[in-house]
Amino acid sequence: MGKVFTDISISLDGFVAGPNPTLEEPLGEGGERLHDWVVKLETWKRRHGREGGETNPDSDVVEEAVAATGATVMGRNMFSGGFGTGPWEEDPNPDGWWGDDPPFKGPVFVITHHPRETLEKQGGTSFTFVTDGIESAVEQAKAAAGDKGVNVAGGAGVIQEALAAGLLDEMQIHFAPLLLGGGTPFFTDGEPSRLEPVRVLASPAVTHMKYRVLKD
């Protein structure tokens, strides 16, 4: 069985999204810049149905994470683009903001308080809606992933829940060279955790730091 991990970009001052998110800018002011390093890569473009892109050590890191992922866990906000918290009929993006052919290409388990039937998309992506919490979502994702791993993709609150529950085995953080000055923090006042550095890779565009989560 593969590992349960997270793989996320953050600013140097610790934010995973900028301030004042809107439907047009769900990552807030300046938040899209966190991903400038990845959207130009061949791996990212291919997963989003586009051609071209760069192949370099950064793309090798992304390809490694993609190959390791057998299933994905995310929160309702990440599924809906940041504004889906109430009943589905009130959601501005009830079918998600990832389009008809999302980049996940496999099973995704969405944590929500509001049940609904599994949503099938093109390209092999399916969204299963889990109403009984992070532990259940990760267990279902493990079963679906087979020998591969489970990527707890976000948002920040879901990742922190998984960390506090002792569910994460590894964390890979991509530090983008910018300061957002505010927004959604990744590091919060949660339970203390001990991390062991596994790998540090740096390029002009981003610094990739992988940690093993130490468990007592």
C-alpha positions in Angstrom: 0.0 0.0 0.0 1.3 3.5 -0.9 1.8 6.4 1.4 -0.7 9.1 2.5 0.9 12.4 1.5 0.3 16.0 0.7 1.8 18.0 -2.1 1.2 21.8 -2.0 2.6 25.1 -3.0 2.9 27.9 -0.4 4.4 31.4 -0.3 7.6 32.1 1.7 5.4 33.8 4.4 3.3 30.6 4.7 0.1 31.2 2.7 -1.6 28.8 0.3 -3.9 31.4 -1.1 -4.0 35.2 -1.2 -6.4 37.6 0.5 -9.9 38.4 -0.7 -10.9 35.3 -2.7 -13.7 35.6 -5.2 -15.4 33.3 -7.7 -13.2 34.8 -10.4 -10.1 34.5 -8.2 -10.7 31.6 -5.9 -7.0 31.7 -4.8 -7.3 35.3 -3.8 -5.2 38.3 -4.8 -1.9 37.0 -6.1 -2.7 33.4 -5.2 -2.3 32.1 -8.7 1.3 33.2 -8.7 2.0 30.4 -6.2 1.6 28.0 -9.2 3.6 30.0 -11.8 6.4 27.4 -11.5 4.1 24.4 -12.3 1.7 25.7 -15.0 4.5 26.0 -17.5 5.6 22.4 -17.2 4.8 19.7 -19.7 3.5 17.4 -17.0 0.9 20.0 -15.9 -0.1 20.9 -19.4 -0.6 17.3 -20.4 -2.8 16.6 -17.3 -4.9 19.5 -18.3 -5.3 18.5 -21.9 -2.8 21.0 -23.3 0.3 20.6 -25.5 3.8 21.8 -25.0 5.5 22.9 -21.8 8.9 22.6 -20.2 10.7 19.5 -19.1 13.2 20.1 -16.3 13.9 18.9 -12.7 10.7 20.7 -11.5 8.6 18.6 -13.9 10.4 15.5 -12.7 9.1 16.3 -9.1 5.6 16.8 -10.4 5.7 13.6 -12.5 6.9 11.7 -9.4 3.9 12.9 -7.3 1.5 12.1 -10.2 2.8 8.6 -10.5 2.5 8.0 -6.8 -1.1 9.0 -6.6 -3.8 6.4 -6.8 -6.6 8.5 -5.2 -7.1 12.0 -4.0 -8.8 13.5 -0.9 -10.0 17.1 -0.9 -12.4 19.4 0.9 -15.7 20.8 -0.4 -14.2 24.2 -0.9 -11.4 22.9 -3.1 -14.0 20.9 -5.1 -16.2 24.0 -5.6 -13.6 26.7 -6.0 -13.8 28.1 -2.5 -17.5 29.0 -2.1 -19.3 25.7 -1.7 -20.3 25.2 1.9 -24.1 25.0 2.0 -26.6 22.7 0.3 -25.7 21.7 -3.2 -28.5 23.6 -4.8 -26.9 26.8 -3.4 -23.4 26.0 -4.7 -22.2 28.3 -7.4 -20.2 25.4 -8.9 -22.3 22.3 -8.0 -20.3 20.1 -10.5 -17.0 21.4 -9.3 -14.7 24.1 -10.9 -12.4 21.5 -12.5 -14.2 21.3 -15.8 -15.5 18.2 -17.7 -12.1 16.5 -17.8 -10.4 17.2 -14.4 -6.6 16.6 -14.1 -7.0 13.9 -11.4 -7.6 11.0 -13.7 -8.7 8.8 -10.9 -11.0 8.6 -7.8 -11.4 11.7 -5.7 -13.0 11.8 -2.3 -14.6 15.1 -1.3 -15.3 15.8 2.4 -18.6 17.5 2.8 -21.6 17.8 5.2 -24.0 17.4 2.3 -24.5 14.0 0.7 -24.9 13.4 -3.0 -24.3 10.6 -5.6 -20.9 10.0 -7.0 -20.1 12.4 -9.9 -18.4 10.8 -12.9 -16.3 13.0 -15.1 -14.3 12.4 -18.3 -10.7 11.0 -18.3 -11.3 8.6 -15.4 -12.0 11.2 -12.7 -14.8 10.4 -10.2 -15.9 12.5 -7.2 -17.3 10.6 -4.2 -18.8 12.7 -1.5 -17.9 11.7 2.1 -20.0 13.0 5.0 -18.3 11.2 7.9 -15.0 13.0 8.1 -11.3 12.9 7.1 -10.6 9.4 8.5 -13.3 7.9 6.5 -12.3 9.8 3.3 -8.7 8.6 3.7 -9.7 5.0 4.3 -12.0 5.0 1.3 -9.2 6.6 -0.8 -6.7 3.9 0.4 -9.0 1.2 -0.7 -9.5 2.8 -4.1 -5.7 3.6 -4.6 -4.6 0.0 -4.5 -0.8 -0.2 -4.3 -0.5 3.6 -5.0 -0.7 6.4 -2.5 -3.3 8.9 -1.4 -2.8 12.6 -2.1 -4.5 14.8 0.5 -4.7 17.7 -1.9 -6.3 20.4 0.2 -7.4 22.9 1.1 -5.2 23.8 4.1 -7.8 22.9 6.7 -8.2 19.4 5.3 -4.4 18.9 5.3 -4.2 20.1 8.9 -7.0 17.7 9.9 -5.2 14.8 8.3 -1.9 15.8 10.0 -3.6 16.2 13.4 -5.3 12.8 13.0 -2.0 11.1 12.3 -3.0 10.1 8.8 -0.1 11.8 6.8 3.1 9.9 6.1 4.8 12.6 4.0 4.5 16.2 3.2 6.0 17.8 0.1 5.9 21.6 0.2 6.8 23.7 -2.9 8.0 27.1 -1.6 7.3 29.7 -4.3 9.6 32.8 -4.1 7.0 35.4 -3.2 5.4 37.0 -0.2 1.6 37.3 -0.3 1.3 39.3 2.9 -1.9 37.7 3.9 -4.5 35.2 2.9 -5.1 31.5 3.9 -2.2 30.3 6.1 -1.0 26.7 5.8 0.6 26.5 9.2 -2.0 27.1 12.0 -2.3 26.6 15.8 -2.9 22.9 15.4 -1.4 19.9 17.2 2.5 19.9 17.2 4.1 17.6 14.7 7.6 16.4 14.2 9.0 16.3 10.7 12.1 14.7 9.3 13.6 16.2 6.1 13.8 13.7 3.3 14.8 15.8 0.3 15.5 19.4 -0.8 15.5 20.3 -4.4 15.8 23.9 -5.6 15.5 25.6 -9.0 15.2 29.3 -9.9 11.4 29.0 -9.9 10.7 27.0 -6.7 12.2 25.1 -3.8 10.8 21.6 -3.2 11.1 20.3 0.4 9.9 16.8 1.3 9.4 15.7 4.9 8.5 12.4 6.6 5.9 12.8 9.4 7.3 11.2 12.5 4.7 9.3 14.5 5.1 8.2 18.1 
